[in-house]
Amino acid sequence: MINHAVARILLAGGVAGGVLFSELAAAIDWNFTGLFRQEIAYSIAGNNNEMNSMGSVFNDRIVPHYTNASFNAGNAAAPARANPASLFAFGTTPRAAGTFGATTRFAGANTLSPVNCRFGNLNAIQAGSSGLAGDGGFRGVLCPNGGGTSYVPGANPAAGAGFSPQGAGLNDDINFNLFNTRVELDLQARFNNHFAAFVKFRAYYDGTPKFTDGQLGDPYENPFWGTRATATEWNSPSFVVDLPMADIDYNVGRLWIRVGHQVIAWGEAYFFRVMDVANGLDLRRHLTLGPGGEEFQDQRVASPGIRLNYTFRNDWEIEAFAQLFSPTILPAANTPYNLISATFTLDERDEYDDAEFAINFGARLSAPVTERLTLLAMYANRRNPGGVFRFAEAPLFNGGTQNRFCAGAFNDTNNLLNTLGLQGLRAARGIPAMPALSPGTKTLNHCGSAVAPDPIAASSTEFFHLVSRSRLDPMKVARVVVDEWPATAWATRDIFGFGQEFNVVDALSTLEGFHSLLGGFRGWATREFKREHIFAVGGNYIVNADPLSFWDQLIIRGEVAVTPHKKFTDLGLSFKFIEETEVVSALIFEKLHRWTADFPSIYMVAQWMHRTESDLFGRHLSGTESVPLSKFLDPATGDFTPSAFVDGAASPKGSDAADYVVFAFQQPFPNLRWRVDLSILVDVEGGYLVQPGLRFRPSASWQWDLYANLIEDGGDENDDIMETLDFADEIFARLTYYF
């Protein structure tokens, strides 16, 4: 009886609500628009992205192995070092006889240290002559799983015909950087003079992997929430459906309020982000290489929040926001625009959980002092969406396989000692037992190591190169992965006797020796989102001159932001982050000018940015100007040079500041069907990006866009951002249908 009564009440309420909503809906001003767009970017670069495994510059190359006992023999620069009380003096014994030349000989199999291969450990020594004089009867080292032959001292790297080089089968030229299809639906509703709503729906399909040999990674892997990377997103490995915006506006008198899922774009700089600090960026689709004039419109990550603006009677404005934190979303590993070496697994879920419900907030004051001068002031309190990176504890199981580098019964070093019957010897020599781990800040899952097994592991040479190119310090990375993780420290320092890694020889010996003895491994990293306070001031000034003068109505803008005690990624991926006060400033000149009555006005902008602590990607400047490994090897013999034994010689030299210059214009043609664009970004260290563009819009429904990204780095000193992007030379086109 009661259920029937409730049903009748609900039915009556539903009918009444339907009638009221139909009347309300009839009074609402609806506006429904949308677009269908095909986006294609074709690579014209002469090199692949070296941060991807299939783009490594070491694939198909012969790579020396420095842990071989015969390497660097007789080199006067090699100092004799004391042999510590360890079971194996593998990493600390002086190098013995031999070079890479034809005079190198192996004294026998017992002098050959295990050699790591691209696909696994030592399998067997291949007997027989390589055809090289004095090869000692050894042809190379066979690697399992089809990895080919890795050369060791005794085989001349210059005569590698007939041998299978490192990384065989991994190469994959990426012809299409982008091949994507999107649909966007925009719904606008105005209820009355005070209320309005806006909803944007987006469906996005990434078809880029269809145009390679199938080795590209999933574009939307490594999400923060299961199958999502934003709060309103659902994705599969190649398909995304999301709500980039869904908000309600309330406007009464001088007050305006917006509540809902939204983005907040502050600041006046073109492309540069000085005051534009409220939202992170989604870099998965096209990095930041889309049309420069769109200024991150498609990259900012929306988040639920509230924003209000109040205009005073003197036209001063105060604007404030409070918004849920959302991180910058990075391209996935082995995708065209990946920025993080594929030798690392980036697992951010735990650190994101710590920041998930954090609130970012801030306020901005705009004060028109005169008709020509407006002053700005801003404060923001936020979790840094870009984050800071460090090594993370590896999982106990990686892909269903026990992580043998963790402390515990499956630990490789422990098993090796048991197999050789040396546990008693270990105890007799006073070497500590494997640490017993308990929950703590560095042992959250009881592993105690920042590495996990990897069947496709980089050689020490490749590791050195990629770490340097990532603007880190290879020596410090090797030191941190050992010293700050107890299971790794026990195996590396206590058992095998590796020393501290302050120079090239020590770093290579530790990394390659550990790799060779125990198998290939990959690093495990994470990203912390630290809270920071940003203070900024700025201003706009409009020049009044003769109406026929070029300088009339020139707009001069300036912005300066200060972030005290900002955290930056340590060059060794340590828990101890770099902390500095950063100042970021920009000076902007904007102008609309009509050269002739036959053409519409051209829009021009020129600007300069100065950064005191980081580059345009937020990397600390102490990591610039790294020294390549080739500087520490004698090209004639392959031996280490004396500088390879000097502590700190291979550490990045660093830069004092970073400066960037932008010039851009947009020139519409008569009848507005055609428009020519040009954007130029220059790193004063020497690199530049030129982006010419052409837009054709024959009707309100159709639009064609054709652009190119032409990138030239300033050399091989790793001191300009174009060296990070030089793989992204491309031509890209968009066909858009508006409805």
C-alpha positions in Angstrom: 0.0 0.0 0.0 2.8 2.4 1.0 4.7 1.4 -2.2 1.7 2.3 -4.4 1.3 5.6 -2.6 5.0 6.5 -3.1 4.7 5.4 -6.8 1.7 7.7 -7.3 3.5 10.6 -5.7 6.6 10.1 -7.8 4.5 9.8 -11.0 2.6 12.9 -10.2 5.8 14.8 -9.3 7.4 13.6 -12.6 4.4 14.7 -14.7 4.4 18.1 -13.0 8.2 18.4 -13.3 8.0 17.5 -17.0 5.4 20.2 -17.6 7.4 22.8 -15.7 10.7 21.8 -17.4 9.0 21.9 -20.9 7.8 25.4 -20.2 11.2 26.4 -18.8 13.0 24.8 -21.8 10.8 26.7 -24.2 12.0 30.0 -22.5 15.7 29.1 -22.7 17.8 30.4 -25.5 19.6 27.3 -26.8 22.7 27.4 -29.0 24.1 24.1 -30.3 27.4 24.1 -32.3 30.2 21.7 -33.0 33.0 20.6 -35.2 34.5 17.5 -36.9 38.3 17.7 -37.4 41.0 15.5 -38.9 44.5 16.3 -37.8 47.6 14.9 -39.5 51.3 15.6 -38.8 53.9 14.1 -41.0 57.5 13.9 -39.8 60.2 15.5 -42.0 62.9 15.1 -39.3 66.1 13.2 -40.1 66.1 11.6 -36.7 63.7 9.7 -34.4 62.8 10.7 -30.9 65.7 9.2 -28.9 63.6 9.0 -25.8 61.8 6.1 -27.3 63.3 2.6 -27.4 62.8 2.4 -31.2 64.5 5.8 -31.7 67.6 5.2 -29.6 70.8 6.3 -31.3 72.4 3.2 -30.0 70.2 0.7 -31.8 72.2 -1.2 -34.4 75.4 0.0 -33.0 78.4 -1.8 -31.5 78.6 -0.7 -27.9 81.8 -1.3 -25.8 81.5 -2.9 -22.3 83.8 -1.3 -19.8 83.6 -3.9 -17.1 85.7 -6.4 -19.1 88.9 -7.2 -17.2 91.0 -6.4 -20.2 89.6 -2.9 -20.9 91.8 0.1 -20.5 94.9 -1.9 -19.7 98.1 -0.2 -19.1 96.4 3.2 -19.0 98.5 5.4 -16.9 95.4 7.5 -16.1 93.8 4.5 -14.3 94.7 4.8 -10.6 95.1 1.8 -8.4 92.3 1.6 -5.9 92.1 -0.4 -2.7 90.1 -3.6 -2.8 87.4 -3.4 -0.1 86.3 -6.2 2.1 83.8 -7.6 -0.4 83.0 -10.9 -2.0 83.8 -9.6 -5.4 86.1 -6.7 -6.3 84.3 -6.4 -9.6 83.8 -2.6 -9.6 86.9 -1.5 -7.8 89.9 -3.4 -9.3 92.2 -1.4 -11.6 91.6 -2.1 -15.3 94.1 -4.5 -16.8 95.7 -5.0 -20.2 94.1 -4.2 -23.5 92.5 -1.6 -25.8 89.9 -1.7 -28.5 92.5 -2.1 -31.2 93.6 -5.1 -33.1 96.3 -5.8 -30.5 93.8 -6.6 -27.8 93.8 -10.2 -26.6 91.7 -12.3 -24.2 93.8 -14.4 -21.9 91.0 -16.8 -21.6 87.3 -17.2 -20.8 87.9 -16.8 -17.1 89.0 -13.2 -17.6 85.9 -12.2 -19.5 83.3 -10.6 -17.2 79.7 -11.1 -18.1 78.4 -8.7 -20.6 74.9 -7.2 -20.8 73.0 -7.4 -24.0 70.0 -5.5 -25.2 67.7 -8.4 -24.6 69.2 -10.1 -21.5 72.3 -11.6 -19.9 75.4 -13.4 -21.0 74.5 -16.6 -22.8 77.7 -18.0 -24.1 81.1 -17.1 -25.4 81.3 -17.7 -29.2 84.6 -19.3 -30.1 86.3 -18.9 -33.4 88.1 -16.1 -35.1 86.3 -12.9 -36.0 88.8 -12.3 -38.8 90.5 -9.6 -36.9 94.2 -9.8 -36.2 94.9 -10.7 -32.6 91.3 -11.3 -31.5 92.5 -14.0 -29.1 90.2 -16.6 -30.7 87.0 -15.0 -29.4 84.4 -13.7 -31.8 82.0 -12.0 -29.3 79.4 -12.8 -26.8 76.1 -14.3 -27.8 73.0 -12.7 -26.4 69.7 -14.7 -25.8 66.3 -14.0 -27.3 67.7 -12.9 -30.6 69.5 -9.9 -29.2 72.5 -10.5 -31.5 76.1 -10.2 -30.5 77.4 -7.5 -28.2 81.1 -6.7 -28.8 83.6 -6.7 -26.0 87.3 -5.6 -26.0 89.0 -7.9 -28.5 86.7 -7.2 -31.4 87.4 -4.1 -33.4 84.2 -1.9 -33.4 85.2 -0.5 -36.7 85.0 -3.9 -38.4 81.6 -5.1 -37.4 80.4 -6.6 -40.7 78.6 -9.8 -40.1 77.9 -9.2 -36.4 74.4 -8.5 -35.0 74.6 -5.1 -33.2 72.9 -4.0 -30.0 69.2 -3.3 -30.3 68.6 -5.3 -33.4 65.0 -5.3 -34.4 64.0 -2.3 -32.2 64.2 0.4 -34.8 61.0 2.0 -36.1 60.8 5.1 -38.2 57.9 7.2 -37.1 56.5 8.8 -40.3 53.3 10.2 -38.8 53.6 12.1 -35.5 49.8 12.7 -35.5 46.9 11.1 -37.2 43.8 11.9 -35.1 40.1 12.5 -35.5 38.0 14.5 -33.1 34.4 15.6 -32.7 33.4 18.4 -30.4 29.9 19.4 -29.4 29.2 22.8 -27.7 25.9 23.4 -25.9 25.2 27.0 -24.7 22.0 27.8 -22.8 20.9 31.2 -21.6 18.1 30.9 -19.1 17.6 34.7 -18.4 19.6 37.8 -18.0 21.5 36.4 -15.1 22.0 32.7 -15.7 23.8 30.8 -18.6 25.4 27.5 -19.0 28.0 26.0 -21.3 29.0 22.3 -21.9 31.7 21.0 -24.3 31.7 17.4 -25.2 34.8 15.9 -27.0 35.5 12.5 -28.5 39.1 12.0 -29.8 40.6 9.0 -31.6 44.4 8.6 -32.0 45.1 6.5 -35.0 48.9 7.2 -35.1 50.0 3.7 -34.1 48.2 2.4 -37.3 50.9 4.0 -39.4 54.0 2.5 -37.8 55.3 -1.0 -37.5 53.3 -1.5 -34.3 56.0 -0.6 -31.8 54.4 2.7 -30.6 53.1 2.8 -27.1 49.5 3.5 -26.1 48.9 7.2 -26.4 46.6 7.3 -23.3 48.3 4.8 -21.0 49.5 5.6 -17.4 46.3 7.4 -16.3 45.7 8.7 -12.8 42.2 7.3 -12.2 42.1 3.8 -13.7 41.0 4.5 -17.3 41.0 8.3 -16.9 43.7 11.0 -16.8 41.3 13.9 -15.9 38.3 14.0 -13.6 35.7 14.0 -16.5 37.5 11.6 -19.0 37.0 8.1 -20.1 39.7 6.5 -22.3 40.9 3.4 -23.9 44.5 3.0 -25.2 43.7 5.1 -28.3 40.3 6.7 -27.7 39.1 9.5 -25.3 35.7 10.8 -24.4 35.6 13.8 -22.1 34.0 17.0 -21.0 36.6 19.8 -21.3 34.1 22.3 -19.9 30.8 22.1 -18.1 29.9 25.3 -16.1 27.2 27.7 -15.1 27.6 31.5 -15.2 25.8 33.9 -13.0 25.9 37.6 -13.8 24.2 40.4 -11.9 25.3 44.0 -11.9 29.1 44.2 -11.4 29.4 40.6 -10.2 30.1 37.6 -12.4 30.4 34.0 -11.0 31.3 30.8 -12.9 30.9 27.4 -11.2 31.8 24.1 -12.7 34.4 22.3 -14.8 36.5 25.1 -16.3 39.9 26.5 -17.4 41.3 29.8 -16.2 43.6 31.7 -18.6 45.4 34.6 -17.0 48.2 36.7 -18.3 48.9 38.6 -21.5 52.0 36.9 -22.8 51.8 35.2 -26.2 52.7 31.5 -25.8 54.8 32.2 -22.6 53.2 31.4 -19.3 54.0 33.9 -16.6 50.7 34.7 -15.0 48.9 31.8 -16.7 49.5 29.4 -13.7 46.0 28.1 -12.8 45.8 25.0 -15.0 48.3 22.4 -16.1 48.6 21.2 -19.7 47.5 18.1 -21.5 50.5 17.3 -23.7 49.4 13.9 -25.0 47.9 15.0 -28.4 50.3 17.5 -30.0 52.7 18.5 -27.2 52.8 22.3 -27.5 53.5 22.3 -31.2 50.0 23.2 -32.4 49.3 26.6 -34.0 51.1 29.2 -31.9 48.2 31.7 -32.2 45.9 29.3 -30.3 48.0 29.8 -27.1 47.3 26.5 -25.3 43.5 26.6 -25.9 43.4 22.9 -26.5 46.1 22.0 -23.9 44.9 23.5 -20.6 43.4 20.9 -18.3 40.0 21.8 -17.0 39.1 21.2 -13.3 36.0 21.7 -11.1 36.1 25.1 -9.4 34.5 28.5 -8.7 35.6 31.8 -10.3 34.3 35.2 -9.6 34.9 38.7 -10.9 33.8 42.0 -9.4 34.1 45.4 -11.2 34.2 48.5 -9.0 32.8 51.8 -10.0 36.2 53.1 -10.9 36.6 50.1 -13.3 39.1 48.3 -11.2 38.5 44.6 -11.3 39.2 41.9 -8.7 39.0 38.3 -9.9 39.5 35.2 -7.7 39.3 31.4 -8.1 39.3 28.2 -6.1 39.8 25.0 -8.1 40.6 21.3 -7.6 44.2 20.5 -8.5 44.8 18.7 -11.9 48.3 17.8 -13.0 50.0 18.4 -16.3 49.5 15.2 -18.4 52.7 14.0 -20.1 53.0 12.0 -23.4 53.2 8.3 -22.8 56.4 6.3 -23.3 57.2 5.3 -26.9 54.8 7.8 -28.4 55.9 10.4 -31.0 56.2 13.3 -28.6 57.5 11.4 -25.6 59.8 13.5 -23.4 60.9 11.0 -20.8 63.4 8.2 -21.6 61.7 4.8 -22.2 64.3 3.3 -19.9 62.2 4.6 -17.0 58.7 3.7 -15.9 56.8 6.7 -14.6 54.3 5.6 -11.9 52.6 8.7 -10.5 49.5 7.1 -8.9 50.6 7.2 -5.2 51.8 10.8 -5.4 48.7 11.9 -7.3 46.6 10.3 -4.6 48.3 12.7 -2.1 47.4 15.7 -4.2 44.1 14.6 -5.7 41.7 16.7 -3.6 44.0 19.6 -3.1 42.6 23.1 -3.7 44.4 25.7 -5.8 43.3 29.3 -5.3 44.4 32.8 -6.3 43.3 36.3 -7.0 44.2 39.0 -9.6 43.7 42.8 -9.4 43.4 44.8 -12.6 43.7 48.6 -12.0 43.2 51.0 -15.0 45.2 53.9 -13.6 44.7 56.0 -16.7 43.1 55.5 -20.1 46.5 54.2 -21.4 48.0 52.5 -18.3 46.6 49.5 -16.5 48.4 47.8 -13.6 48.1 44.2 -12.6 48.8 42.2 -9.4 48.3 38.5 -8.8 48.8 35.8 -6.2 48.3 32.1 -6.6 48.6 29.2 -4.2 48.8 25.9 -6.0 50.2 22.4 -6.2 52.7 22.7 -9.1 51.0 20.8 -12.0 54.3 20.1 -13.7 55.6 18.4 -10.5 59.1 17.4 -9.6 60.6 14.0 -10.4 62.5 11.5 -8.3 63.2 7.8 -8.1 60.4 5.7 -6.8 60.2 2.3 -5.1 59.8 -0.4 -7.8 56.9 -2.9 -7.4 57.3 -6.3 -5.9 55.9 -7.7 -9.1 56.5 -6.2 -12.6 54.1 -7.5 -15.2 53.3 -10.5 -13.1 57.0 -11.4 -12.6 58.8 -11.2 -9.2 61.1 -8.2 -9.0 64.4 -9.9 -8.2 66.0 -6.6 -7.2 63.8 -6.2 -4.2 64.9 -7.4 -0.8 63.5 -10.8 0.0 63.7 -14.5 -0.9 63.7 -13.9 -4.6 66.6 -11.3 -4.5 69.1 -12.1 -7.3 72.2 -11.2 -5.2 70.9 -13.4 -2.3 70.3 -16.3 -4.7 73.7 -15.9 -6.2 75.4 -16.1 -2.8 73.3 -19.2 -2.0 74.2 -20.8 -5.3 77.9 -20.2 -4.8 77.7 -21.3 -1.2 79.1 -18.0 0.0 76.6 -17.0 2.7 78.9 -18.2 5.3 81.8 -16.4 3.8 79.7 -13.2 3.8 79.0 -13.5 7.5 82.7 -14.4 8.2 83.9 -11.3 6.5 81.5 -9.1 8.4 79.4 -8.0 5.4 75.8 -7.2 6.6 72.9 -9.4 5.8 70.2 -8.3 3.3 68.1 -5.6 5.0 64.8 -6.5 6.4 62.5 -3.8 5.2 59.5 -2.4 7.0 57.0 0.2 5.8 58.4 3.7 5.7 58.9 6.7 3.4 61.3 4.8 1.1 59.9 1.2 1.5 56.2 1.7 0.9 55.8 -1.7 -0.7 58.7 -3.5 1.0 60.9 -3.6 -2.1 63.7 -1.2 -1.1 64.9 -0.7 -4.7 64.2 1.8 -7.5 64.9 -0.7 -10.3 63.0 -3.7 -11.8 64.0 -6.3 -14.4 63.7 -5.3 -18.0 64.3 -7.7 -20.9 65.1 -4.7 -23.2 67.6 -2.9 -21.0 69.9 -0.1 -22.1 73.7 -0.6 -22.0 75.7 1.7 -19.7 76.7 3.8 -22.7 73.1 4.4 -23.7 72.2 5.1 -20.1 74.9 7.7 -19.8 73.8 9.3 -23.0 70.0 9.4 -22.2 70.5 10.6 -18.7 72.7 13.5 -19.9 70.2 14.3 -22.6 67.4 14.4 -20.0 69.4 17.2 -18.2 70.4 15.0 -15.3 73.8 14.1 -13.9 74.8 10.4 -14.8 77.2 10.1 -11.9 74.6 11.4 -9.4 71.8 9.3 -10.8 74.0 6.1 -10.3 74.9 7.3 -6.8 71.3 8.0 -5.8 69.8 4.8 -7.1 72.2 3.0 -4.9 72.6 5.1 -1.8 68.9 6.0 -1.2 67.5 2.5 -1.7 68.6 -0.1 0.9 68.2 -3.3 -1.2 70.3 -1.8 -4.0 72.9 -0.4 -1.6 73.3 -3.9 0.0 73.9 -5.7 -3.3 76.0 -3.0 -4.9 78.1 -1.6 -2.1 78.3 -4.3 0.5 78.4 -7.4 -1.6 80.0 -6.4 -4.9 82.1 -3.6 -3.5 81.3 -0.9 -6.0 82.7 2.5 -4.9 81.1 5.9 -4.9 80.2 7.2 -8.4 81.7 10.6 -8.8 83.5 10.1 -12.1 82.8 8.5 -15.5 84.7 5.3 -14.8 83.1 4.6 -11.4 79.6 5.3 -12.7 80.0 3.0 -15.7 81.6 0.3 -13.6 78.7 0.3 -11.1 75.9 0.4 -13.6 77.3 -2.0 -16.1 78.7 -4.4 -13.5 75.4 -4.6 -11.7 73.6 -4.9 -15.0 75.9 -7.6 -16.3 75.9 -9.8 -13.2 72.2 -9.6 -12.4 70.5 -8.8 -15.6 68.9 -5.9 -17.4 66.9 -3.4 -15.3 64.9 -0.2 -15.7 64.4 2.7 -13.4 61.2 3.4 -11.6 60.3 7.1 -11.1 57.4 9.2 -9.9 56.4 12.8 -9.8 55.5 14.8 -6.6 53.2 17.9 -6.8 54.6 20.4 -4.3 52.6 23.4 -3.1 54.0 26.8 -4.1 53.2 30.5 -3.7 53.4 32.7 -6.8 53.4 36.5 -6.6 53.2 38.5 -9.8 52.8 42.1 -11.1 52.4 43.4 -14.5 51.0 46.2 -16.6 49.7 47.4 -20.0 50.5 50.7 -21.7 48.9 51.9 -24.9 51.0 54.3 -27.0 49.3 57.3 -28.5 51.0 58.8 -31.5 50.1 60.3 -34.9 47.2 58.1 -36.3 49.3 57.5 -39.4 52.3 56.4 -37.4 53.3 52.8 -37.0 53.6 53.4 -33.2 50.1 54.6 -32.7 48.1 52.1 -30.5 51.2 50.0 -29.8 50.5 48.0 -26.7 53.4 47.4 -24.3 52.8 44.7 -21.7 55.0 43.4 -18.9 54.7 40.6 -16.4 57.0 39.4 -13.6 56.3 36.4 -11.4 58.2 35.4 -8.3 58.0 31.9 -6.7 59.9 31.7 -3.4 61.4 28.3 -2.4 60.3 26.6 -5.6 61.1 22.9 -5.8 62.9 21.5 -8.9 63.9 18.0 -9.9 67.3 17.0 -8.4 69.9 16.0 -11.0 70.2 12.6 -9.5 66.4 12.0 -9.1 66.9 12.2 -5.3 64.4 12.7 -2.6 66.3 15.9 -1.8 64.9 18.4 -4.4 66.6 21.5 -5.6 65.0 24.6 -3.9 65.4 28.0 -5.4 63.5 31.3 -5.7 62.6 31.7 -9.3 61.8 34.9 -11.2 60.1 34.7 -14.6 59.5 37.8 -16.6 58.1 38.7 -20.0 58.1 41.9 -22.1 55.5 42.0 -24.8 54.8 44.4 -27.7 51.5 44.0 -29.6 50.3 45.9 -32.6 47.4 45.9 -35.1 48.5 47.7 -38.2 47.0 48.3 -41.6 49.6 48.6 -44.3 47.2 49.3 -47.0 43.5 50.0 -47.4 43.2 46.9 -49.6 44.1 44.5 -46.8 42.7 44.0 -43.3 45.0 44.9 -40.4 47.9 42.6 -39.5 48.3 41.4 -36.0 51.9 41.4 -34.8 53.5 40.5 -31.5 57.1 40.5 -30.3 58.2 39.4 -26.8 61.1 38.4 -24.6 61.1 36.0 -21.7 63.8 35.7 -19.0 63.9 32.8 -16.5 66.4 32.7 -13.6 66.2 29.0 -12.6 64.5 26.8 -15.2 64.0 26.4 -18.9 60.8 26.7 -20.8 59.9 23.1 -19.9 60.5 23.7 -16.1 63.9 21.8 -16.0 66.4 23.3 -13.6 69.2 25.1 -15.5 72.0 23.3 -13.5 71.3 20.4 -15.8 72.3 22.2 -19.0 75.6 21.8 -20.9 76.1 18.1 -20.2 79.3 16.5 -21.4 79.0 13.6 -23.9 80.7 10.3 -23.1 82.8 10.6 -26.2 84.8 13.3 -24.5 86.2 10.8 -22.1 87.3 8.2 -24.6 90.4 8.3 -26.8 89.2 8.0 -30.4 92.3 6.1 -31.5 92.4 3.4 -28.8 89.0 3.5 -27.1 90.7 3.9 -23.7 89.5 6.3 -21.1 91.2 9.6 -21.1 92.6 11.1 -17.8 89.5 13.3 -17.4 87.4 10.2 -17.1 88.9 9.7 -13.6 88.3 13.3 -12.5 85.4 13.6 -10.1 82.7 15.9 -11.5 84.2 16.2 -15.0 81.1 14.7 -16.7 78.6 16.6 -14.6 76.5 19.2 -16.4 78.0 22.7 -16.3 74.7 24.5 -15.9 73.5 27.9 -17.0 72.8 31.1 -15.1 69.6 32.0 -16.9 67.4 31.2 -19.9 66.1 33.7 -22.4 63.6 33.3 -25.2 62.4 35.6 -28.0 59.1 35.3 -29.9 57.9 37.1 -33.0 54.6 36.3 -34.7 52.1 37.7 -37.0 48.7 36.9 -38.6 47.8 38.6 -41.9 44.2 38.1 -43.2 43.6 38.6 -46.9 40.7 40.6 -48.5 37.4 38.7 -48.1 39.0 36.9 -45.1 39.1 33.6 -46.8 42.8 33.3 -46.5 45.2 34.1 -43.7 49.0 33.8 -43.5 50.6 33.0 -40.1 54.1 33.0 -38.9 55.5 32.2 -35.4 59.2 32.2 -34.5 60.6 31.0 -31.1 64.3 31.6 -30.5 66.3 30.3 -27.6 69.2 32.7 -27.3 71.6 29.8 -26.7 71.2 29.1 -30.4 68.1 27.1 -31.3 65.0 28.2 -33.0 61.5 27.0 -34.1 59.9 28.5 -37.1 56.2 27.8 -37.7 54.7 29.1 -41.0 51.0 28.6 -41.5 48.2 29.1 -44.1 44.5 29.1 -43.3 41.8 28.8 -45.9 38.2 29.2 -45.0 35.9 29.2 -48.1 32.7 29.2 -46.0 31.5 29.3 -42.5 31.4 25.5 -42.4 34.8 24.5 -43.8 38.3 25.4 -42.9 41.7 24.1 -44.0 44.9 24.7 -42.0 48.4 23.9 -43.2 51.4 24.5 -40.9 55.0 23.4 -40.5 57.3 23.1 -37.4 60.8 23.7 -38.5 63.3 23.2 -35.6 67.0 23.8 -35.6 69.1 23.2 -32.4 72.0 25.4 -31.5 74.6 22.6 -31.4 75.2 19.5 -29.3 75.8 21.2 -25.9 72.4 20.4 -24.5 71.9 24.0 -23.5 68.9 25.1 -25.7 65.4 23.6 -25.6 65.4 22.9 -29.4 67.8 20.0 -28.7 64.9 18.4 -26.8 62.5 19.0 -29.7 64.7 18.5 -32.8 62.9 15.2 -33.6 59.6 17.0 -34.2 60.2 18.7 -37.5 56.9 18.1 -39.3 54.2 19.4 -41.6 50.8 19.3 -40.1 47.3 19.9 -41.6 43.8 20.2 -40.2 40.5 19.8 -42.0 37.6 21.2 -39.9 33.9 21.1 -40.6 31.9 23.4 -38.3 28.2 22.8 -37.7 
